[in-house]
Amino acid sequence: MRQSLALLSVFLISTSANAWWASGHMVIASIAYHRLNPGTRGRVDDLLRHHPDYGAILTRGAPADPAARARFAFMAAAAWPDTIKGDPRFYDDTHPDAVATPLLPGFPDMKRHTNWHYYDTPYAPDGAKTVKQLPPSALSELPRLIRELGRAPVEEQVYDLPWFEHVEGDVHQPLHAIDRFLKSEKGGDQGGNRVYVMPSGNLHSLWDSAFGSDDSNAEITRLAAEAEAEYPAPRRIEKDPKKWIAESAAIAIAEVYTFGNETGSREHPIRLPKDYVENVQRIAKKRVAIAGYRLAAVLNDRLK
């Protein structure tokens, strides 16, 4: 399991710069999985067994024990939408010259749906002109995925479940919910991807990497237990994705851009203080904990 998850992490790090790394998504999934009601867990496990990539990706290197294998598949499913960003079977439908790849059995389409992973709430601290993101986005797709879980034909739910796991986790990363516009810059900062900082290449990747790249079962279990212990589940768990996104945008405004209206450059990145990085790790831990609680709560509602 350690080798399989480590290989998956290396793959994701090299192909994706706009999501929690695999470790973050798997921590969220781990927190959620043991909070699922028995009936819900059974339905989730059954849906994933029917996923066309169940054998090739979701259980590659999984343990033989049925319960451990099911948990492994659920965690791998949370990272699957990032995995396909580098998979030649799928194509980037957002590219102006996109060429569709052949439709394979079990998939409704072969699109990578990269614009589902975020919603860029416009933010202009100096009054710059903003641009609103058009659908599809996390804002449009999360409510749709929630509606379809437990209601749509089974083959649609099979496809929807990994997407819901993943995008739900994505929008709890503050930079998946904001796009900062400045008068000095042309266009937005693309969720911090155009802000260059030290010790990381850009602001977005600094937040993505808060959980490192160790995706071993032992490390994921440790991180999940640590997050739950430090940030226990609240009495009331918010299940509205619009509020999740608004919450993350507010955190981004208050906690991410604390260095002011700078963008840095590749040659002269912004040097962040040590306490900034420590704050990233603290906030990230809290965000994955609440994302895990919310993921479980929605699945318990929709897949009773």
matplotlib code that plots the C-alpha trace (Angstrom):
import matplotlib.pyplot as plt

x = [0.0, 2.8, 4.5, 1.3, 0.2, 3.7, 3.8, 0.3, 1.6, 4.6, 2.3, -0.1, 2.7, 4.2, 0.9, -1.3, -0.7, -4.3, -5.5, -4.6, -1.9, -3.1, -2.2, -4.7, -7.5, -6.8, -6.8, -10.2, -11.5, -10.0, -11.8, -15.1, -14.9, -15.0, -17.9, -20.1, -23.1, -22.9, -25.6, -24.0, -20.6, -22.0, -23.5, -20.3, -18.2, -20.6, -20.6, -16.8, -16.6, -18.5, -16.2, -14.4, -11.1, -11.7, -9.1, -6.6, -6.4, -8.6, -7.4, -3.9, -1.7, -4.6, -4.5, -6.4, -8.5, -12.0, -12.5, -9.0, -9.4, -12.7, -11.2, -8.2, -10.5, -12.5, -9.2, -7.9, -11.2, -10.8, -7.6, -8.9, -10.0, -6.5, -5.0, -6.8, -5.2, -2.2, -4.1, -4.0, -7.4, -8.9, -8.7, -8.7, -12.1, -11.2, -8.5, -9.6, -8.2, -9.4, -9.7, -12.0, -10.6, -12.5, -15.4, -14.6, -17.1, -18.4, -17.6, -20.2, -17.4, -13.6, -13.3, -10.8, -13.2, -10.4, -12.8, -14.8, -12.0, -12.5, -14.7, -12.9, -14.7, -13.5, -11.5, -10.2, -8.5, -7.4, -10.6, -9.4, -11.8, -12.8, -14.1, -16.6, -16.0, -18.6, -20.0, -19.1, -17.2, -17.2, -20.1, -22.3, -21.1, -21.1, -24.9, -25.5, -23.4, -25.1, -28.5, -27.6, -26.1, -28.7, -31.2, -29.6, -29.1, -26.5, -24.0, -24.1, -23.6, -20.6, -19.0, -20.2, -18.9, -15.2, -15.9, -17.9, -15.3, -12.6, -14.3, -15.7, -12.2, -10.9, -13.2, -11.9, -8.5, -8.9, -7.2, -9.7, -12.3, -10.8, -9.2, -7.4, -7.4, -5.0, -4.7, -1.1, -1.7, -3.5, -6.1, -6.5, -3.9, -5.6, -6.0, -2.4, -0.8, 0.5, 1.9, 5.6, 6.8, 9.6, 10.0, 7.6, 7.3, 3.9, 1.4, -1.1, 1.5, 2.5, -1.0, -1.5, 1.6, 0.6, 0.4, 3.6, 3.8, 3.9, 0.7, 1.5, -1.4, 0.4, 0.9, -2.6, -4.0, -1.8, -2.6, -6.4, -6.3, -4.3, -6.7, -9.7, -8.2, -7.2, -10.4, -13.4, -16.6, -18.9, -22.5, -23.9, -22.3, -22.8, -23.9, -24.4, -21.5, -22.2, -21.4, -18.3, -17.0, -17.9, -16.2, -13.0, -13.0, -13.3, -10.4, -8.3, -9.0, -8.2, -5.3, -3.7, -2.9, -1.5, 1.7, -0.3, -0.8, 2.3, 2.7, 6.5, 8.1, 10.1, 13.3, 12.2, 9.6, 8.0, 10.0, 7.4, 8.2, 8.3, 5.1, 3.2, 4.1, 3.2, -0.2, -0.7, -0.3, -2.6, -5.4, -4.9, -5.3, -8.5, -9.9, -9.3, -10.9, -14.1, -14.1, -14.0, -16.9, -18.9, -18.2, -19.4, -22.5, -23.6, -23.0, -24.9, -27.8, -27.8, -26.8, -28.8]
y = [0.0, 2.4, 1.9, 2.3, 5.5, 6.9, 6.4, 8.0, 11.0, 11.5, 11.3, 13.9, 16.2, 16.2, 16.7, 18.9, 22.3, 23.1, 20.8, 19.5, 17.0, 13.4, 13.2, 16.0, 14.4, 11.0, 12.5, 14.0, 10.6, 8.8, 11.1, 10.7, 6.9, 5.9, 8.3, 6.8, 4.9, 1.1, 1.3, 4.3, 2.7, -0.4, 1.7, 3.7, 0.5, -1.0, 2.1, 2.1, -1.6, -0.7, 2.2, 1.4, 2.2, 0.1, -2.5, -0.5, 2.6, 2.6, -0.8, -1.0, -2.2, -2.4, -4.9, -8.2, -7.7, -6.7, -3.9, -2.4, -2.7, -0.8, 2.0, 2.1, 2.4, 5.3, 7.2, 6.5, 7.7, 11.0, 11.6, 10.1, 13.4, 14.6, 11.3, 11.7, 15.1, 13.2, 10.2, 10.1, 8.4, 11.7, 15.1, 18.7, 20.0, 23.5, 23.8, 25.8, 23.2, 20.2, 16.9, 14.4, 11.0, 7.8, 7.1, 4.0, 1.7, 2.9, 6.6, 9.2, 11.3, 11.4, 15.0, 16.0, 18.7, 20.8, 23.7, 21.7, 21.8, 25.4, 28.5, 31.8, 34.3, 37.7, 39.7, 43.2, 44.7, 47.8, 48.2, 46.6, 45.4, 41.8, 38.9, 36.4, 32.8, 31.2, 27.7, 24.9, 25.3, 23.9, 26.2, 24.7, 21.1, 20.4, 21.0, 18.8, 16.0, 16.1, 16.0, 13.0, 10.9, 8.4, 9.6, 9.3, 6.0, 3.8, 4.3, 8.0, 7.7, 5.5, 8.3, 11.1, 9.7, 10.2, 13.6, 14.6, 13.3, 15.3, 18.6, 18.8, 18.5, 21.0, 23.8, 23.6, 24.8, 28.6, 29.2, 27.1, 29.7, 33.0, 34.9, 38.1, 41.0, 44.0, 47.2, 46.4, 43.0, 41.8, 39.3, 37.5, 35.6, 32.3, 31.2, 32.2, 30.4, 33.7, 34.8, 33.7, 33.1, 31.5, 28.7, 27.4, 28.1, 29.8, 30.6, 28.0, 25.1, 26.2, 25.7, 22.5, 20.9, 21.4, 17.7, 16.7, 13.8, 10.8, 8.9, 5.7, 4.2, 4.9, 8.6, 9.2, 7.5, 9.5, 12.8, 12.1, 11.2, 14.3, 16.6, 15.1, 15.4, 19.0, 20.0, 17.9, 17.8, 20.7, 20.0, 21.4, 20.3, 22.7, 20.8, 23.7, 23.8, 27.5, 28.2, 26.0, 28.1, 31.5, 30.3, 29.4, 32.7, 34.6, 32.6, 33.4, 37.1, 37.1, 34.6, 34.0, 37.5, 38.8, 40.0, 42.7, 43.5, 41.9, 39.2, 38.6, 37.2, 34.1, 36.0, 37.9, 35.9, 37.1, 35.8, 34.6, 34.5, 31.2, 32.0, 32.3, 28.7, 27.5, 29.3, 27.5, 24.2, 25.1, 26.3, 23.4, 20.8, 22.5, 22.6, 19.0, 18.0, 20.0, 18.7, 15.1, 15.7, 17.4, 14.8, 12.1, 14.1, 14.6, 11.0, 9.8, 12.0, 11.0, 7.3, 6.0]
z = [0.0, 0.9, -2.5, -4.5, -2.7, -2.9, -6.7, -7.0, -5.0, -7.3, -10.3, -8.9, -7.9, -11.4, -13.2, -11.0, -9.5, -8.6, -5.8, -2.4, -3.1, -2.9, 0.8, 1.6, -0.3, 1.2, 4.7, 4.1, 2.7, 5.7, 8.1, 6.3, 5.7, 9.3, 10.0, 7.3, 8.6, 7.9, 5.2, 3.6, 3.7, 2.0, -0.8, -1.3, -1.4, -4.0, -6.2, -6.3, -7.1, -10.3, -11.3, -14.6, -13.0, -9.8, -10.7, -12.6, -10.3, -7.2, -5.9, -7.5, -4.6, -2.2, 0.7, 0.3, 3.5, 2.2, 4.7, 4.2, 0.5, 0.5, 2.6, 0.2, -2.8, -1.2, -0.5, -4.0, -5.5, -3.7, -5.8, -9.0, -10.7, -10.4, -11.6, -15.0, -15.6, -16.8, -18.3, -22.2, -22.2, -21.1, -22.8, -21.6, -22.7, -21.6, -24.3, -27.3, -29.7, -27.6, -29.5, -27.9, -27.1, -27.7, -25.2, -23.1, -21.4, -18.1, -18.6, -19.6, -21.3, -21.4, -20.3, -17.6, -16.3, -14.9, -14.3, -11.8, -9.2, -8.1, -8.1, -8.5, -6.2, -7.5, -5.0, -5.8, -2.7, -4.6, -6.6, -9.8, -12.4, -11.9, -14.1, -12.8, -13.5, -15.8, -15.3, -15.1, -11.9, -8.4, -7.6, -10.3, -10.1, -6.4, -6.0, -9.1, -7.9, -4.5, -6.2, -8.3, -5.5, -4.4, -7.1, -10.5, -12.4, -10.7, -13.6, -13.1, -9.3, -9.9, -11.9, -9.6, -6.3, -6.9, -8.4, -5.3, -2.9, -4.8, -5.5, -2.0, -0.7, -3.2, -2.2, 1.4, 0.1, 0.4, -2.9, -4.7, -3.9, -4.9, -7.7, -6.7, -9.1, -8.9, -10.9, -11.5, -13.0, -16.2, -15.1, -11.8, -9.9, -10.7, -7.1, -6.2, -9.1, -10.4, -7.0, -6.6, -3.1, -1.2, 0.1, -2.6, -6.3, -6.1, -3.4, -4.5, -4.4, -0.9, 0.3, -1.7, -0.1, 3.5, 4.1, 2.2, -0.2, 2.1, 1.2, 3.1, 5.1, 8.3, 7.6, 6.3, 9.4, 11.6, 9.9, 10.0, 13.7, 14.5, 12.5, 14.2, 17.7, 17.2, 15.4, 16.6, 14.6, 15.4, 16.6, 13.4, 10.2, 7.2, 4.0, 1.6, -1.0, -1.7, 2.0, 1.9, -1.0, 0.6, 3.8, 2.0, 0.1, 3.4, 4.8, 1.7, 2.2, 5.9, 6.0, 2.6, 1.3, 4.5, 2.7, 0.9, -2.8, -4.0, -6.6, -6.6, -9.7, -10.7, -10.3, -7.1, -5.2, -2.0, 1.0, 3.4, 7.2, 9.0, 10.9, 7.6, 6.7, 10.2, 9.8, 6.4, 8.1, 11.0, 8.7, 6.3, 9.1, 10.2, 6.7, 5.9, 9.2, 8.5, 4.9, 6.1, 8.5, 5.7, 3.2, 5.5, 6.5, 2.9, 1.9, 5.0, 3.8, 0.2, 0.3, 3.3]

ax = plt.figure().add_subplot(projection="3d")
ax.plot(x, y, z, "-o")
ax.set_aspect("equal")
plt.show()
